[in-house]
Amino acid sequence: MSRMTAAEAAVHVLRKEGIEVAFGVPGAAINPFYAAMRQLGGIDHVLARHVEGASHMAEGYTRTRAGNIGVCIGTSGPAGTDMITGLYSASGDSVPILCITGQAPRARLHKEDFQAVDIQAIAGPVTKWAVTVLEPAQVPRAFQHAFQLMRSGRPGPVLIDLPIDVQMSEIEFDPDTYEPLPAYKPAATRAQAEKAITMLQAAERPLIVAGGGIINADASDRLVEFAELTGVPVIPTLMGWGTIPDDHPLMAGMVGLQTSHRYGNATLLAADFVMGIGNRWANRHTGSVETYTRGRTFVHVDIEPTQIGRVFGPDYGIVSDAGAALDLFLEVAREMQADGRLRERTAWAEACRERKRTLLRKTHFDDVPVKPQRVYEEMNKAFGPNTRYVSTIGLSQIAGAQFLHVHKPRHWINCGQAGPLGWTIPAALGVRRADPEAEIVALSGDYDFQFMVEELAVGAQFKLPFIHVLVNNAYLGLIRQAQRGFDMDYCVQLSFENVNAAELGEYGVDHLAVAEGLGCKALRVTRPEQIGPALAQARELMAEHRVPVVVEVILERVTNIAMGTEIDAINEFEELAGSVADAPSAIATAV
């Protein structure tokens, strides 16, 4: 056996579990852990400017590739509480990240010691497991258990809190014989698959709702194969966007109150059967349960038993990993096809494509100031199918989901359930650290951008380049739109006259100066015809300097983006597309 500190044992476990990078901020109570990382090597470190930022970097890192687990590290007290938002975000979206915090010595935990807080109790509701390890010999097994938990069942985050004296205590541990524990994932049975496919066979107008669980299971290829085999159109959720390419003939659009397509909502309302796989029936996807379920039969497949029936009771539920379920669905469907028993769905699929061709929103506006729809049209022209988009919340994200195109899993990296402002910049840095080669485009409104703008310096320091499209209307746009129902426009203005940048007029913050002061490059455009050239220039600047490049587009102050309270009652505030010229970058024009 080998004798070492508990912190050294923990680092050995991280390396054995495949961890190559961590995001964090050192401090007094976690310095023994950093000393172990420095001594043992093998784990790169990205220094965040805010510990919440480190947690979102870890999220972006995990979300980029199957099998990744992001690690974020902070000291005691406020470092742990700062990471709670990242833990909540990861928990809501079934994303495994490991947060490691330092803690006051065990003997002083109950004495209100400096920066001593019960982070285990605080983090408990937003993690799969939160623990303060009080016995040094338990440290390596706590980390081993953490990785098994994060990978088992519905993935999710874990927090391990290490008192400083625990980190420094010597224990016996043999890293050479360490092995990760096997993860547990429930799997559908053959009988369950046969029943689900029999119900699908009985339907006239079936749909598949593809959720983020399919991406977590790395099963998007099996989803597409199943859709093609059965001829059933697919509705991806926001978290499942990319499971089927946007230009696939069976991609029928997204459904919801906000991040949806007109044709997607219309197709769902025309359906008589829905098979949900790896989704959680989020309220902004469904609207009211009454409208969403009326006249339709539901099968629900989810890895988490408590998700079945949580929002509404399906006609049939299956607890299973999405990939395992799709394997059996394919097996049963192939046998039916071989026997000539698989139904033909050509007419229904063509009806869905016709809606996709005709129910479009207009994007080609020449207005100055720029209308946001034109920004996404230009982004579609500038960025190809290999682009990884990163976004979190606001009218910018909602409009992005309505107008952008995603062709691959993990190419729309979005914080869905929590939606914290400030998430986009650090998450994009985590995505870049996980994928050094891809074209990465972040999308923010001005307030999301300002929330954690300091993390741009991390991109400059560690050479983590990406393009950040910043749409600026000097407003809390989504909240302003929501306030229409209260007949007010209150406390949502971000506009002011900047004494250092008179050229901005009422648009307030000089984002170019801020970005450049943090070591990045930045461009500003005010007219629609400038957007495309600016995006091309940003690509060149990013390649030359290897830093984030911000492209700010000055928008009209007030735009109401299509949304509503029911999927059959969406308010279309802007002019709709009447021809291909009105929506020239829409995939539907080529379907």
ZIKATA-V282111 format. One record per residue. N is the residue number from 1. RES is the residue in three letters. SS is DSSP state (A for helix, B for strand, O for the rest). Layout:
n=[N & N]
res=[RES & RES]
ss=[SS & SS]
//
This chain:
n=[1 & 2 & 3 & 4 & 5 & 6 & 7 & 8 & 9 & 10 & 11 & 12 & 13 & 14 & 15 & 16 & 17 & 18 & 19 & 20 & 21 & 22 & 23 & 24 & 25 & 26 & 27 & 28 & 29 & 30 & 31 & 32 & 33 & 34 & 35 & 36 & 37 & 38 & 39 & 40 & 41 & 42 & 43 & 44 & 45 & 46 & 47 & 48 & 49 & 50 & 51 & 52 & 53 & 54 & 55 & 56 & 57 & 58 & 59 & 60 & 61 & 62 & 63 & 64 & 65 & 66 & 67 & 68 & 69 & 70 & 71 & 72 & 73 & 74 & 75 & 76 & 77 & 78 & 79 & 80 & 81 & 82 & 83 & 84 & 85 & 86 & 87 & 88 & 89 & 90 & 91 & 92 & 93 & 94 & 95 & 96 & 97 & 98 & 99 & 100 & 101 & 102 & 103 & 104 & 105 & 106 & 107 & 108 & 109 & 110 & 111 & 112 & 113 & 114 & 115 & 116 & 117 & 118 & 119 & 120 & 121 & 122 & 123 & 124 & 125 & 126 & 127 & 128 & 129 & 130 & 131 & 132 & 133 & 134 & 135 & 136 & 137 & 138 & 139 & 140 & 141 & 142 & 143 & 144 & 145 & 146 & 147 & 148 & 149 & 150 & 151 & 152 & 153 & 154 & 155 & 156 & 157 & 158 & 159 & 160 & 161 & 162 & 163 & 164 & 165 & 166 & 167 & 168 & 169 & 170 & 171 & 172 & 173 & 174 & 175 & 176 & 177 & 178 & 179 & 180 & 181 & 182 & 183 & 184 & 185 & 186 & 187 & 188 & 189 & 190 & 191 & 192 & 193 & 194 & 195 & 196 & 197 & 198 & 199 & 200 & 201 & 202 & 203 & 204 & 205 & 206 & 207 & 208 & 209 & 210 & 211 & 212 & 213 & 214 & 215 & 216 & 217 & 218 & 219 & 220 & 221 & 222 & 223 & 224 & 225 & 226 & 227 & 228 & 229 & 230 & 231 & 232 & 233 & 234 & 235 & 236 & 237 & 238 & 239 & 240 & 241 & 242 & 243 & 244 & 245 & 246 & 247 & 248 & 249 & 250 & 251 & 252 & 253 & 254 & 255 & 256 & 257 & 258 & 259 & 260 & 261 & 262 & 263 & 264 & 265 & 266 & 267 & 268 & 269 & 270 & 271 & 272 & 273 & 274 & 275 & 276 & 277 & 278 & 279 & 280 & 281 & 282 & 283 & 284 & 285 & 286 & 287 & 288 & 289 & 290 & 291 & 292 & 293 & 294 & 295 & 296 & 297 & 298 & 299 & 300 & 301 & 302 & 303 & 304 & 305 & 306 & 307 & 308 & 309 & 310 & 311 & 312 & 313 & 314 & 315 & 316 & 317 & 318 & 319 & 320 & 321 & 322 & 323 & 324 & 325 & 326 & 327 & 328 & 329 & 330 & 331 & 332 & 333 & 334 & 335 & 336 & 337 & 338 & 339 & 340 & 341 & 342 & 343 & 344 & 345 & 346 & 347 & 348 & 349 & 350 & 351 & 352 & 353 & 354 & 355 & 356 & 357 & 358 & 359 & 360 & 361 & 362 & 363 & 364 & 365 & 366 & 367 & 368 & 369 & 370 & 371 & 372 & 373 & 374 & 375 & 376 & 377 & 378 & 379 & 380 & 381 & 382 & 383 & 384 & 385 & 386 & 387 & 388 & 389 & 390 & 391 & 392 & 393 & 394 & 395 & 396 & 397 & 398 & 399 & 400 & 401 & 402 & 403 & 404 & 405 & 406 & 407 & 408 & 409 & 410 & 411 & 412 & 413 & 414 & 415 & 416 & 417 & 418 & 419 & 420 & 421 & 422 & 423 & 424 & 425 & 426 & 427 & 428 & 429 & 430 & 431 & 432 & 433 & 434 & 435 & 436 & 437 & 438 & 439 & 440 & 441 & 442 & 443 & 444 & 445 & 446 & 447 & 448 & 449 & 450 & 451 & 452 & 453 & 454 & 455 & 456 & 457 & 458 & 459 & 460 & 461 & 462 & 463 & 464 & 465 & 466 & 467 & 468 & 469 & 470 & 471 & 472 & 473 & 474 & 475 & 476 & 477 & 478 & 479 & 480 & 481 & 482 & 483 & 484 & 485 & 486 & 487 & 488 & 489 & 490 & 491 & 492 & 493 & 494 & 495 & 496 & 497 & 498 & 499 & 500 & 501 & 502 & 503 & 504 & 505 & 506 & 507 & 508 & 509 & 510 & 511 & 512 & 513 & 514 & 515 & 516 & 517 & 518 & 519 & 520 & 521 & 522 & 523 & 524 & 525 & 526 & 527 & 528 & 529 & 530 & 531 & 532 & 533 & 534 & 535 & 536 & 537 & 538 & 539 & 540 & 541 & 542 & 543 & 544 & 545 & 546 & 547 & 548 & 549 & 550 & 551 & 552 & 553 & 554 & 555 & 556 & 557 & 558 & 559 & 560 & 561 & 562 & 563 & 564 & 565 & 566 & 567 & 568 & 569 & 570 & 571 & 572 & 573 & 574 & 575 & 576 & 577 & 578 & 579 & 580 & 581 & 582 & 583 & 584 & 585 & 586 & 587 & 588 & 589 & 590 & 591]
res=[MET & SER & ARG & MET & THR & ALA & ALA & GLU & ALA & ALA & VAL & HIS & VAL & LEU & ARG & LYS & GLU & GLY & ILE & GLU & VAL & ALA & PHE & GLY & VAL & PRO & GLY & ALA & ALA & ILE & ASN & PRO & PHE & TYR & ALA & ALA & MET & ARG & GLN & LEU & GLY & GLY & ILE & ASP & HIS & VAL & LEU & ALA & ARG & HIS & VAL & GLU & GLY & ALA & SER & HIS & MET & ALA & GLU & GLY & TYR & THR & ARG & THR & ARG & ALA & GLY & ASN & ILE & GLY & VAL & CYS & ILE & GLY & THR & SER & GLY & PRO & ALA & GLY & THR & ASP & MET & ILE & THR & GLY & LEU & TYR & SER & ALA & SER & GLY & ASP & SER & VAL & PRO & ILE & LEU & CYS & ILE & THR & GLY & GLN & ALA & PRO & ARG & ALA & ARG & LEU & HIS & LYS & GLU & ASP & PHE & GLN & ALA & VAL & ASP & ILE & GLN & ALA & ILE & ALA & GLY & PRO & VAL & THR & LYS & TRP & ALA & VAL & THR & VAL & LEU & GLU & PRO & ALA & GLN & VAL & PRO & ARG & ALA & PHE & GLN & HIS & ALA & PHE & GLN & LEU & MET & ARG & SER & GLY & ARG & PRO & GLY & PRO & VAL & LEU & ILE & ASP & LEU & PRO & ILE & ASP & VAL & GLN & MET & SER & GLU & ILE & GLU & PHE & ASP & PRO & ASP & THR & TYR & GLU & PRO & LEU & PRO & ALA & TYR & LYS & PRO & ALA & ALA & THR & ARG & ALA & GLN & ALA & GLU & LYS & ALA & ILE & THR & MET & LEU & GLN & ALA & ALA & GLU & ARG & PRO & LEU & ILE & VAL & ALA & GLY & GLY & GLY & ILE & ILE & ASN & ALA & ASP & ALA & SER & ASP & ARG & LEU & VAL & GLU & PHE & ALA & GLU & LEU & THR & GLY & VAL & PRO & VAL & ILE & PRO & THR & LEU & MET & GLY & TRP & GLY & THR & ILE & PRO & ASP & ASP & HIS & PRO & LEU & MET & ALA & GLY & MET & VAL & GLY & LEU & GLN & THR & SER & HIS & ARG & TYR & GLY & ASN & ALA & THR & LEU & LEU & ALA & ALA & ASP & PHE & VAL & MET & GLY & ILE & GLY & ASN & ARG & TRP & ALA & ASN & ARG & HIS & THR & GLY & SER & VAL & GLU & THR & TYR & THR & ARG & GLY & ARG & THR & PHE & VAL & HIS & VAL & ASP & ILE & GLU & PRO & THR & GLN & ILE & GLY & ARG & VAL & PHE & GLY & PRO & ASP & TYR & GLY & ILE & VAL & SER & ASP & ALA & GLY & ALA & ALA & LEU & ASP & LEU & PHE & LEU & GLU & VAL & ALA & ARG & GLU & MET & GLN & ALA & ASP & GLY & ARG & LEU & ARG & GLU & ARG & THR & ALA & TRP & ALA & GLU & ALA & CYS & ARG & GLU & ARG & LYS & ARG & THR & LEU & LEU & ARG & LYS & THR & HIS & PHE & ASP & ASP & VAL & PRO & VAL & LYS & PRO & GLN & ARG & VAL & TYR & GLU & GLU & MET & ASN & LYS & ALA & PHE & GLY & PRO & ASN & THR & ARG & TYR & VAL & SER & THR & ILE & GLY & LEU & SER & GLN & ILE & ALA & GLY & ALA & GLN & PHE & LEU & HIS & VAL & HIS & LYS & PRO & ARG & HIS & TRP & ILE & ASN & CYS & GLY & GLN & ALA & GLY & PRO & LEU & GLY & TRP & THR & ILE & PRO & ALA & ALA & LEU & GLY & VAL & ARG & ARG & ALA & ASP & PRO & GLU & ALA & GLU & ILE & VAL & ALA & LEU & SER & GLY & ASP & TYR & ASP & PHE & GLN & PHE & MET & VAL & GLU & GLU & LEU & ALA & VAL & GLY & ALA & GLN & PHE & LYS & LEU & PRO & PHE & ILE & HIS & VAL & LEU & VAL & ASN & ASN & ALA & TYR & LEU & GLY & LEU & ILE & ARG & GLN & ALA & GLN & ARG & GLY & PHE & ASP & MET & ASP & TYR & CYS & VAL & GLN & LEU & SER & PHE & GLU & ASN & VAL & ASN & ALA & ALA & GLU & LEU & GLY & GLU & TYR & GLY & VAL & ASP & HIS & LEU & ALA & VAL & ALA & GLU & GLY & LEU & GLY & CYS & LYS & ALA & LEU & ARG & VAL & THR & ARG & PRO & GLU & GLN & ILE & GLY & PRO & ALA & LEU & ALA & GLN & ALA & ARG & GLU & LEU & MET & ALA & GLU & HIS & ARG & VAL & PRO & VAL & VAL & VAL & GLU & VAL & ILE & LEU & GLU & ARG & VAL & THR & ASN & ILE & ALA & MET & GLY & THR & GLU & ILE & ASP & ALA & ILE & ASN & GLU & PHE & GLU & GLU & LEU & ALA & GLY & SER & VAL & ALA & ASP & ALA & PRO & SER & ALA & ILE & ALA & THR & ALA & VAL]
ss=[O & O & B & B & B & A & A & A & A & A & A & A & A & A & A & A & O & O & O & O & B & B & B & B & O & O & O & A & A & A & A & A & A & A & A & A & A & A & A & A & O & O & O & B & B & B & B & O & O & O & A & A & A & A & A & A & A & A & A & A & A & A & A & A & O & O & O & O & O & B & B & B & B & B & O & O & O & A & A & A & A & A & O & A & A & A & A & A & A & A & A & A & O & O & O & O & B & B & B & B & B & B & B & O & O & A & A & A & O & O & O & O & O & O & O & O & O & O & A & A & A & A & A & A & A & A & O & O & B & B & B & B & B & O & O & A & A & A & A & A & A & A & A & A & A & A & A & A & A & A & A & O & O & O & O & O & O & B & B & B & B & B & B & A & A & A & A & A & O & B & B & B & O & O & A & A & A & O & O & O & O & O & O & O & O & O & O & O & O & A & A & A & A & A & A & A & A & A & A & A & A & A & O & O & O & B & B & B & B & B & O & A & A & A & A & A & O & O & O & A & A & A & A & A & A & A & A & A & A & A & O & O & B & B & B & B & O & O & O & O & O & O & O & O & O & O & O & O & O & O & B & O & O & O & O & O & O & O & O & O & O & A & A & A & A & A & A & A & A & A & O & O & B & B & B & B & B & O & O & O & O & O & A & A & A & A & O & O & A & A & A & A & A & O & O & O & B & B & B & B & B & B & O & O & A & A & A & O & O & O & O & O & O & O & O & B & B & B & B & O & O & A & A & A & A & A & A & A & A & A & A & A & A & A & A & A & A & A & O & O & O & O & O & O & O & A & A & A & A & A & A & A & A & A & A & A & A & A & O & O & B & O & O & O & O & O & O & O & O & B & O & A & A & A & A & A & A & A & A & A & A & A & O & O & O & O & O & B & B & B & B & O & O & O & A & A & A & A & A & A & A & A & A & O & O & O & O & O & O & O & O & B & B & B & O & O & O & O & O & O & O & O & A & A & A & A & A & A & A & A & A & A & A & A & O & O & O & O & O & B & B & B & B & B & B & A & A & A & A & A & A & O & A & A & A & A & A & A & A & A & A & O & O & O & O & O & B & B & B & B & B & B & O & O & B & O & A & A & A & A & A & A & A & A & A & A & O & O & O & O & O & O & B & O & O & B & O & O & O & O & O & A & A & A & O & O & B & O & O & O & A & A & A & A & A & A & A & O & O & O & B & B & B & B & B & O & O & O & A & A & A & A & A & A & A & A & A & A & A & A & A & A & A & A & A & O & O & O & B & B & B & B & B & B & B & O & O & O & O & O & O & O & B & B & O & O & O & O & O & B & B & O & O & O & O & B & O & O & O & A & A & A & A & O & O & O & A & A & A & A & O]
//
